[in-house]
Amino acid sequence: MLGYLSIALEEQRSRYFLWVPVLLGAGSGAYFALKFEPVLPLGVWLVGLLTLLAGGIYVRSTIVRLLLAGLFCVALGLALATLRTHMVAAPVLAEPFFGAVEGRVVKLDRSQSNRLRITLDRVILYGLEPQETPARVRITLPSKDAASKAGGRVLIYARLDGPGAPVEPGGFDFRRWAWFHQLGGVGYALGPLLPSATAPERPISIRLVQTRHWLSDLIRREIPGNNGAFAAAILTGDRSEIDPALLNDLRASNLAHLLAISGLHMGLLTGFIFGLFRYGIAIIPNLALRVNAKKLGAAAAMPVGLAYLLISGASIATQRAYVMVLVVLIAVLLDRPAFTLRAVALAALIILIISPESVTQVGFQMSFAATVGLVVGFEALRHLSIWKRPVTGWKKFAKGAFSVAFSSAVAGMATAPFAAFHFNQFAQYGLVANLLAVPLMGFVVMPAAIIALLLAPFGLGGIFFWAAGTGIGLILSIAQIVAGWDGSVIRIASGNLQALPIFAGGCLLAILWLGRVRFAGVVVACLGLVLWGISERPTVLIDASGKLVGVMTPQGRALNKTRGGSFSANSWLENDGDDARQADAGARVWDAPSLVHIKGDGPLNAEVLCAMNEIVIVPDVSLPAQTGCVVIDQATLKKNGATAIYMNGDELIIKGSRTTSGVRPWSSQ
């Protein structure tokens, strides 16, 4: 048995490197799944890692060597995630703050209610000690008066609080996201935005912010309306003028990915520069004979991609895209195959070392799912004899058209499970929309926009801005038309948190393993989908304040309020796979006579309430402990936060968002 296993592992030698980022990511993922913070001295970590590494190098047995090497990768991933967590540590508001806030504007975006938000760094909270002051805060404004203040210091009176806990147990943890962005306070303005008397600072980071917003203003002047807002988003990362209705159409048609500066945009930009140099040199015979146009194009595309990364704000998604492109371009310079699983694995490895938290983010998961799918798909095509045949004329055009359609189909299928799991919806006609929109993006919008920006300083960009705007207009029309089709969006309920890792692990086993064992990966992936399918939604959901309650009924979740607590209400309905609005859900009638929701803090008789009801919700007071019913009172809500109640026959299972999350650096405030 051991001999057979040793031979089987030896057959995988060419695939060893591909498993390194997988195991590293597994270690990082395990760290974020823990309900406690691993506390070990640095020396213990180092000794453990070095022991595993030495064992992997010097042990003769192939099985033991690979086992130790695998454990080393997992332990290293866990160690890197731990180190990263403590490296980005910054103060988080533990209590609400009302007062004057001063800081430097580093980001402009929009809230879900379409109100402008500013993110400030170099923060001063007047009345709060510096060691208690967050590194960054985000404030929602009542108006657009901050549009010209990017990069400057401002003063504003605001209400701030720490990032909120999940709106239900197992839900999206905004606190963890905020922790890695050093965002220690969020809130809203209580007064107008004023320029600060403090002398403004102009480091390179702020100059980049100002350049980004200057370019955004230039683009929106040249391309008015929604088309200009879209152009600014894809070229500079500034999404502050995107209309929410437009965003909904893009999501419903599966074209929202065009807004995020990611692999598609970085690839189109660097690919355009690469092709411009390569084919531009090719038309000059004397020059083409003296230089390697392919390598020169790759060398020229690198700094252009870096400039795009910096100007667009260098978000995690854009960093990931640039690393991917950089790996491909370096492979071109070294005369190595550019689009291989090894290149993808190297890019994933670099990102996981720099930002281990990326493994939990949907952008990381979807971009690498799409890339792996495309590499595997086109490798399969290259083995077909019909694909290898040289073609000319209309057949060459047909082959190119098929490549575009095939790419959209493969990328869509690869990313669909991740999009459905995280966003609770599936765009049924997304393939159609992408087949129509992506070629416009690649052959019209990006080339025209790049040329327009290059010629703008000379006053010659007009016709190219028009071309880019026209292409964007067609894309937005496609999004609107497809989003309007019946059944364009299929709502999907949230699943068990373990379902997606199991599914992804099975897919990786099926793709990376050589031999018949890969079929076991298909079985594992199917088990993940089954686990997702049999997941149950809570019977009762109670928000952290105890004022909003939702009960599952045959018609969907019924809410006790038609307005108020809209963020929690909408999140619950989305996680249920329900497209109803809060007002509609509030009009539903639940058949739950055993549930009572009592407002006010007047005298209450706990024994009487428990004699009449299984569940008693009294958010404004704390009641004596009772044995006849479940009491969700002020003390319980303070301990648990948002609460979910599952009914398993006659048994009630209670989970709280705070207790489910455990005690972690981002949740201990």
Secondary structure, DSSP 8 states (H G I E B T S, - for coil): -HHHHHHHHHTTGGGHHHHHHHHHHHHHHHHHH-SB-----HHHHHHHHHHHHHHHHH---HHHHHHHHHHHHHHHHHHHHHHHHHHS-----SS-EEEEEEEEEEEEEE-TTS-EEEEEEEEEETTS-GGGS-SEEEEE-SSSTTTT-TTSEEEEEEEEE-----SSTTS--HHHHHHHTTEEEEEEESS--EE-SS-----HHHHHHHHHHHHHHHHHHHS-HHHHHHHHHHHH---TT--HHHHHHHHHTT-GGGTS-SHHHHHHHHHHHHHHHHHHHHTSHHHHTTS-HHHHHHHHHHHHHHHHHHHTT--HHHHHHHHHHHHHHHHHHTT--SSSHHHHHHHHHHHHHH-GGGGGSHHHHHHHHHHHHHHHHHHHHHTSHHHHS---THHHHHHHHHHHHHHHHHHHHHHHHHHHHHHSEEETTHHHHHHHHHHHIIIIIHHHHHHHHHHGGGT--HHHHHHHHHHHHHHHHHHHHHHTSTT-EEE-----TTHHHHHHHHHHHHHH--STTHHHHHHHHHHHHHHHHT----SEEE-TTS--EEEEETTEEEES-SSS-HHHHHHHHHHTT----HHHHHT-----TTEEE--S-S---HHHHHHH-SEEEETTS-----SSSEEEEHHHHHHH-SEEEEEETTEEEEEEHHHHH-B-TTT--
